[in-house]
Amino acid sequence: MTDLRDDARALFAELTGRTPLGLWSAPGRVNLIGEHTDYNDGFVLPFAIDRRTVVAAGPRDDGVIRVASTFSDEAVEAPLAELDALVAAGALRGWAAYPLGVAWALGQAGADLAAVPGLDLAIDSNVPVGAGLSSSAAIESAVAVALDELWRLGLDRPALARVGQRAENDAAGAPTGIMDQSASLLGRRDAAVFLDCRSLDASVVDLGFAAAGLEILVVDTGVKHSHATGGYRERRASCEAGAAALGVPALRDVSVDDLDRARGLLDDVTFRRVRHVVTEDQRVLDTVRALREQGPEAIGELLDASHASMRDDFEISVPELDLAVETATANGAIGARMTGGGFGGSAIALVPSGELSRVQAALDGAFAEHGFAVPESFTVTPSDGARRDA
């Protein structure tokens, strides 16, 4: 974090010749379980991780917002008063769509963009891009807490999560749910966020990984994905079609007991998409119950079942993710699954601390044997959510 803060300060000074008024940060997230349930009004269980995005920010007096980052050579700027037109035209592109989209979405949430001061923002991050750890929500959440404070808006964390989701959906063009922003804003150390995506009620669930001698190993396959591409949209459209055919507002309203009826009403592909979401919602509830009543050692089979459902019913896995999951579970992991939107990105494995090196060595060997690039594997720690750092 120290290096991130220093780099963000240095970039801000290079950009403006001034020191920033403050530093804010927000984490990426790992979704322990509950994939593609969020936009179906269902349940999710993510946790914030110890990889963060830092924003150095300061005001300017010309009504312009300018954003720069350590991962791009060019700063991007726009008059705050023109953000409406830019979003309507689909003119925001690349990484800058996320911070500029947050400013726009705050305007949609009630901020008077004609009256608030312009801003310079300098961004640094160690959340891997394209790995399924929600680098975009980390940017959105860090910018949201910074702008909320600098513009004195006084919005609560659930409201800021909705702002981040709107930025991602409407400015960046990615039809995601609200899970990622909620995890980034509401995360707590050594705990997960149990989120009802319909009501946005959230509760903290102690994970107990450290006490149980367990680690979460992230296996970044290096296969890049993007939520703004077609596969994600197609899955969401299938879910919406399934809900409509079943006469419910969302798949949240379908139970496991309803699946026999659903099979007779839906084509095979739509049925399997629906079955994944319905059973995944139940797995989230079962995981929360197991964590509270039995501890983290009891959730391995639920993680494994989640991956099988994403692989076979939702069809969002790729060979590298399947190999990571199979190799980890064969070499000592309690359970494993792909995490994130799919079509690439990362798998996670719940691994006893003493088995970590064996699992990592087995992963490297298996990927090499199959002709895949060696994955990057690293542990993450459940951590606190967005905050002001300086």
C-alpha positions as CSV (number, residue, x, y, z in Angstrom):
1,M,0.0,0.0,0.0
2,T,2.8,2.4,0.8
3,D,4.2,2.1,-2.8
4,L,0.7,2.6,-4.2
5,R,0.1,5.7,-2.2
6,D,3.5,7.1,-3.2
7,D,3.0,6.4,-6.8
8,A,-0.4,8.0,-6.8
9,R,1.0,11.1,-5.1
10,A,3.8,11.3,-7.6
11,L,1.5,10.9,-10.6
12,F,-0.8,13.6,-9.2
13,A,2.2,16.0,-8.7
14,E,3.4,15.2,-12.3
15,L,-0.1,15.9,-13.6
16,T,-0.8,19.1,-11.7
17,G,2.4,20.4,-10.0
18,R,0.5,20.2,-6.7
19,T,0.1,17.8,-3.8
20,P,-3.3,16.0,-3.6
21,L,-5.9,17.1,-1.1
22,G,-6.3,13.4,0.0
23,L,-5.8,9.8,-0.8
24,W,-8.6,7.2,-1.0
25,S,-8.5,3.5,-1.7
26,A,-10.8,0.5,-2.3
27,P,-10.1,-3.2,-2.7
28,G,-10.7,-5.7,-5.4
29,R,-12.8,-8.7,-4.3
30,V,-12.9,-12.4,-4.5
31,N,-16.3,-14.0,-4.7
32,L,-16.3,-17.0,-2.4
33,I,-19.5,-18.3,-3.9
34,G,-22.6,-16.9,-5.7
35,E,-21.7,-16.4,-9.4
36,H,-24.1,-14.7,-11.8
37,T,-26.7,-14.6,-9.0
38,D,-26.4,-10.8,-8.4
39,Y,-28.2,-9.6,-11.4
40,N,-30.9,-12.2,-10.8
41,D,-31.8,-10.5,-7.4
42,G,-30.1,-13.4,-5.6
43,F,-27.5,-13.9,-2.9
44,V,-23.7,-13.6,-3.1
45,L,-20.9,-14.0,-0.6
46,P,-17.8,-12.0,-1.7
47,F,-15.0,-10.6,0.4
48,A,-12.7,-7.7,-0.1
49,I,-9.0,-8.6,-0.7
50,D,-5.7,-7.1,0.2
51,R,-5.1,-5.7,-3.3
52,R,-6.3,-2.1,-3.7
53,T,-6.7,0.8,-6.0
54,V,-5.6,4.2,-4.7
55,V,-6.9,7.6,-5.9
56,A,-5.0,10.8,-5.2
57,A,-7.5,13.7,-5.7
58,G,-7.6,17.4,-5.6
59,P,-10.0,20.2,-6.8
60,R,-9.7,22.5,-9.8
61,D,-11.6,25.6,-10.6
62,D,-12.7,25.1,-14.2
63,G,-15.5,22.5,-14.0
64,V,-13.3,19.8,-15.6
65,I,-12.6,16.3,-14.3
66,R,-9.3,14.9,-15.4
67,V,-8.1,11.4,-14.7
68,A,-4.7,9.8,-15.1
69,S,-3.4,6.4,-14.1
70,T,-0.1,4.6,-13.8
71,F,-1.4,2.0,-16.3
72,S,-2.0,4.5,-19.1
73,D,0.2,7.0,-20.9
74,E,-2.5,9.5,-21.4
75,A,-4.7,11.6,-19.1
76,V,-8.3,11.9,-20.0
77,E,-10.5,14.9,-19.2
78,A,-14.0,16.1,-19.7
79,P,-16.1,19.0,-18.6
80,L,-18.4,17.8,-15.8
81,A,-21.3,19.5,-17.6
82,E,-20.8,17.4,-20.7
83,L,-20.7,14.0,-19.0
84,D,-24.4,13.4,-19.7
85,A,-23.9,13.9,-23.4
86,L,-20.7,11.7,-23.5
87,V,-22.4,8.8,-21.7
88,A,-25.5,9.1,-23.9
89,A,-23.3,8.9,-27.0
90,G,-21.3,6.0,-25.6
91,A,-18.2,8.1,-25.9
92,L,-16.4,7.0,-22.8
93,R,-13.8,4.3,-23.6
94,G,-11.3,2.2,-21.8
95,W,-10.3,2.4,-18.2
96,A,-11.3,6.1,-18.0
97,A,-14.9,5.2,-18.4
98,Y,-14.9,3.9,-14.9
99,P,-13.9,7.0,-12.9
100,L,-15.6,9.4,-15.4
101,G,-18.7,7.2,-15.2
102,V,-18.7,7.5,-11.4
103,A,-18.7,11.3,-11.6
104,W,-21.6,11.0,-14.1
105,A,-23.5,8.5,-11.9
106,L,-23.1,10.8,-8.9
107,G,-24.8,13.5,-11.0
108,Q,-27.6,11.0,-11.7
109,A,-27.9,10.4,-8.0
110,G,-28.4,14.1,-7.2
111,A,-25.0,15.8,-7.3
112,D,-25.2,19.1,-9.1
113,L,-22.4,18.8,-11.6
114,A,-22.8,22.4,-12.6
115,A,-22.0,23.5,-9.0
116,V,-19.4,21.1,-7.7
117,P,-15.7,21.8,-8.3
118,G,-13.7,20.1,-11.0
119,L,-11.2,17.5,-10.0
120,D,-7.9,16.0,-10.8
121,L,-7.6,12.3,-10.1
122,A,-4.4,10.1,-10.2
123,I,-4.9,6.4,-9.9
124,D,-2.6,3.5,-9.1
125,S,-3.7,-0.1,-8.5
126,N,-2.3,-3.6,-7.8
127,V,-5.6,-5.3,-8.5
128,P,-4.9,-7.5,-11.6
129,V,-6.9,-6.5,-14.6
130,G,-8.9,-9.2,-16.3
131,A,-8.3,-11.7,-13.5
132,G,-11.9,-11.8,-12.2
133,L,-10.9,-9.9,-9.1
134,S,-13.0,-6.8,-10.0
135,S,-10.3,-4.2,-10.8
136,S,-13.1,-2.1,-12.3
137,A,-15.2,-2.0,-9.0
138,A,-12.0,-1.1,-7.1
139,I,-11.6,2.0,-9.3
140,E,-15.3,2.9,-9.1
141,S,-15.4,2.5,-5.3
142,A,-12.2,4.4,-4.6
143,V,-13.4,7.3,-6.8
144,A,-16.9,7.2,-5.4
145,V,-15.7,7.6,-1.8
146,A,-13.3,10.3,-2.8
147,L,-15.9,12.3,-4.8
148,D,-18.5,11.8,-2.1
149,E,-16.2,13.4,0.4
150,L,-14.8,16.2,-1.8
151,W,-18.3,17.1,-3.1
152,R,-19.8,16.8,0.4
153,L,-22.6,14.5,-0.8
154,G,-23.0,12.4,2.3
155,L,-24.1,9.2,0.5
156,D,-24.0,6.0,2.4
157,R,-22.2,2.9,1.2
158,P,-25.1,1.1,-0.4
159,A,-25.9,4.3,-2.3
160,L,-22.3,4.5,-3.5
161,A,-22.5,0.8,-4.5
162,R,-25.4,1.7,-6.7
163,V,-23.5,4.6,-8.2
164,G,-20.6,2.3,-9.1
165,Q,-22.9,-0.2,-10.6
166,R,-24.6,2.5,-12.7
167,A,-21.2,3.7,-13.9
168,E,-20.2,0.2,-14.9
169,N,-23.6,-0.6,-16.6
170,D,-24.3,2.7,-18.4
171,A,-20.9,4.4,-18.8
172,A,-18.6,1.4,-19.3
173,G,-21.3,-0.7,-21.0
174,A,-20.8,-3.8,-18.8
175,P,-24.1,-5.3,-17.6
176,T,-22.9,-6.4,-14.2
177,G,-24.8,-6.7,-10.9
178,I,-24.1,-4.8,-7.7
179,M,-22.0,-7.5,-5.9
180,D,-18.5,-6.2,-6.8
181,Q,-19.1,-2.6,-5.7
182,S,-20.8,-3.8,-2.5
183,A,-17.9,-6.0,-1.6
184,S,-15.4,-3.3,-2.3
185,L,-17.3,-0.7,-0.2
186,L,-18.6,-2.9,2.7
187,G,-15.7,-5.4,3.2
188,R,-14.4,-6.2,6.6
189,R,-11.2,-7.9,7.8
190,D,-11.4,-11.7,8.1
191,A,-15.1,-11.7,6.9
192,A,-17.3,-12.0,3.9
193,V,-20.2,-9.8,2.9
194,F,-23.5,-11.8,2.7
195,L,-25.5,-9.7,0.3
196,D,-29.1,-9.9,-0.7
197,C,-29.0,-8.3,-4.1
198,R,-32.7,-7.5,-4.2
199,S,-33.0,-5.6,-0.9
200,L,-29.3,-4.8,-0.7
201,D,-29.4,-5.9,3.0
202,A,-25.8,-6.9,3.9
203,S,-24.4,-8.8,6.9
204,V,-20.9,-9.7,7.9
205,V,-20.1,-13.4,8.0
206,D,-16.9,-14.4,9.9
207,L,-14.8,-16.6,7.7
208,G,-12.3,-17.9,10.3
209,F,-9.7,-18.9,7.7
210,A,-6.7,-17.9,9.8
211,A,-7.9,-19.7,12.9
212,A,-8.5,-22.8,10.9
213,G,-5.1,-22.7,9.2
214,L,-6.6,-22.1,5.8
215,E,-5.6,-19.8,2.9
216,I,-7.4,-18.6,-0.2
217,L,-5.2,-19.2,-3.2
218,V,-6.0,-17.3,-6.3
219,V,-4.9,-18.9,-9.6
220,D,-4.8,-16.3,-12.3
221,T,-4.9,-18.3,-15.5
222,G,-3.8,-15.3,-17.6
223,V,-6.8,-15.9,-19.9
224,K,-8.3,-12.4,-20.2
225,H,-12.0,-11.7,-20.1
226,S,-14.2,-8.7,-20.4
227,H,-17.6,-8.1,-18.9
228,A,-18.4,-5.8,-21.8
229,T,-18.3,-8.7,-24.3
230,G,-21.1,-10.9,-25.6
231,G,-20.9,-14.1,-23.5
232,Y,-21.8,-12.3,-20.3
233,R,-24.7,-10.4,-22.0
234,E,-26.0,-13.7,-23.5
235,R,-26.1,-15.4,-20.1
236,R,-27.9,-12.5,-18.6
237,A,-30.4,-12.5,-21.4
238,S,-31.0,-16.2,-20.9
239,C,-31.7,-15.6,-17.2
240,E,-34.2,-12.9,-18.0
241,A,-35.9,-15.0,-20.6
242,G,-36.1,-17.9,-18.1
243,A,-37.7,-15.7,-15.4
244,A,-40.2,-14.3,-17.9
245,A,-41.2,-17.8,-19.1
246,L,-41.6,-18.9,-15.4
247,G,-43.7,-15.8,-14.6
248,V,-41.5,-14.4,-11.9
249,P,-39.7,-11.0,-11.6
250,A,-36.3,-12.7,-11.3
251,L,-34.7,-16.1,-10.8
252,R,-34.4,-15.3,-7.1
253,D,-38.1,-16.2,-7.0
254,V,-37.5,-19.7,-8.3
255,S,-36.6,-22.5,-5.8
256,V,-34.8,-25.8,-6.3
257,D,-38.2,-27.5,-5.9
258,D,-39.5,-25.5,-9.0
259,L,-36.8,-26.9,-11.3
260,D,-38.9,-29.9,-12.4
261,R,-41.6,-27.6,-13.6
262,A,-39.0,-25.3,-15.2
263,R,-37.6,-28.2,-17.2
264,G,-40.9,-28.7,-19.0
265,L,-41.3,-25.0,-19.8
266,L,-37.9,-24.1,-21.0
267,D,-35.6,-25.1,-23.9
268,D,-32.5,-27.1,-22.7
269,V,-30.0,-24.2,-22.8
270,T,-32.3,-21.8,-21.0
271,F,-33.2,-24.5,-18.4
272,R,-29.5,-25.1,-17.7
273,R,-28.8,-21.4,-17.2
274,V,-31.7,-21.2,-14.9
275,R,-30.7,-24.3,-13.0
276,H,-27.2,-22.9,-12.3
277,V,-28.6,-19.7,-10.9
278,V,-31.3,-21.4,-8.7
279,T,-28.9,-24.0,-7.3
280,E,-26.1,-21.4,-6.9
281,D,-28.4,-19.2,-4.7
282,Q,-29.1,-22.3,-2.5
283,R,-25.3,-23.0,-2.3
284,V,-24.7,-19.4,-1.0
285,L,-27.3,-19.9,1.7
286,D,-25.8,-23.3,2.5
287,T,-22.3,-21.8,2.7
288,V,-23.3,-19.1,5.1
289,R,-25.0,-21.7,7.3
290,A,-22.0,-23.9,7.2
291,L,-19.6,-21.1,8.1
292,R,-21.7,-20.0,11.0
293,E,-22.5,-23.5,12.4
294,Q,-19.5,-25.6,11.4
295,G,-16.6,-23.4,10.2
296,P,-14.7,-23.0,6.9
297,E,-13.6,-26.7,6.7
298,A,-17.3,-27.6,5.9
299,I,-17.6,-25.5,2.6
300,G,-15.3,-27.4,0.3
301,E,-18.0,-29.5,-1.4
302,L,-20.1,-26.4,-2.0
303,L,-17.2,-24.7,-3.8
304,D,-16.7,-27.8,-5.9
305,A,-20.4,-28.0,-6.8
306,S,-20.4,-24.3,-7.7
307,H,-17.6,-24.9,-10.2
308,A,-19.3,-27.9,-11.8
309,S,-22.5,-25.9,-12.3
310,M,-20.6,-23.0,-13.9
311,R,-18.7,-25.4,-16.2
312,D,-21.7,-27.6,-17.2
313,D,-24.9,-25.6,-16.8
314,F,-23.8,-22.0,-17.3
315,E,-20.9,-22.9,-19.6
316,I,-18.6,-20.0,-18.6
317,S,-15.5,-21.9,-17.7
318,V,-12.5,-22.5,-19.9
319,P,-10.0,-25.4,-20.0
320,E,-7.4,-23.5,-18.0
321,L,-9.9,-22.8,-15.2
322,D,-11.1,-26.4,-15.1
323,L,-7.5,-27.6,-14.9
324,A,-6.7,-25.2,-12.1
325,V,-9.7,-26.5,-10.1
326,E,-9.0,-30.2,-10.8
327,T,-5.3,-29.9,-9.9
328,A,-5.9,-27.9,-6.7
329,T,-8.5,-30.4,-5.4
330,A,-6.3,-33.3,-6.3
331,N,-3.4,-31.9,-4.4
332,G,-4.8,-31.0,-1.0
333,A,-7.3,-28.1,-1.5
334,I,-10.5,-28.5,0.5
335,G,-12.5,-27.1,-2.4
336,A,-12.0,-24.9,-5.5
337,R,-14.0,-23.0,-8.1
338,M,-13.6,-20.4,-10.8
339,T,-14.5,-16.9,-9.6
340,G,-15.8,-13.9,-11.4
341,G,-17.8,-13.5,-14.6
342,G,-16.1,-16.4,-16.4
343,F,-14.6,-16.9,-19.9
344,G,-11.2,-16.6,-18.3
345,G,-9.8,-14.9,-15.2
346,S,-9.1,-16.8,-12.0
347,A,-9.9,-19.8,-9.9
348,I,-9.8,-19.8,-6.1
349,A,-8.9,-22.8,-3.9
350,L,-9.3,-23.1,-0.1
351,V,-6.1,-24.7,0.9
352,P,-4.6,-25.7,4.3
353,S,-1.5,-23.5,4.9
354,G,0.8,-26.5,4.9
355,E,-0.3,-27.7,1.5
356,L,0.1,-24.3,-0.3
357,S,3.5,-25.1,-1.8
358,R,2.4,-28.5,-3.0
359,V,-0.7,-27.1,-4.7
360,Q,1.3,-24.3,-6.4
361,A,3.9,-26.7,-7.7
362,A,1.3,-29.1,-9.0
363,L,-0.5,-26.2,-10.8
364,D,2.7,-25.1,-12.5
365,G,3.5,-28.6,-13.6
366,A,-0.1,-29.3,-14.8
367,F,-0.3,-26.1,-16.8
368,A,3.1,-26.8,-18.4
369,E,2.1,-30.4,-19.2
370,H,-1.0,-29.2,-21.0
371,G,0.8,-26.5,-23.0
372,F,-0.7,-23.6,-21.1
373,A,1.2,-20.6,-19.8
374,V,2.2,-21.0,-16.2
375,P,-0.5,-19.3,-14.1
376,E,0.2,-16.7,-11.5
377,S,-0.9,-17.9,-8.1
378,F,-1.0,-15.9,-4.9
379,T,-2.9,-15.9,-1.6
380,V,-5.3,-13.1,-0.7
381,T,-6.5,-12.1,2.7
382,P,-10.1,-10.9,3.5
383,S,-9.7,-7.2,4.2
384,D,-11.4,-3.9,4.9
385,G,-13.4,-2.0,2.3
386,A,-13.0,1.5,0.8
387,R,-11.6,4.2,3.0
388,R,-9.7,7.5,3.1
389,D,-6.0,6.8,3.6
390,A,-4.5,10.3,3.9
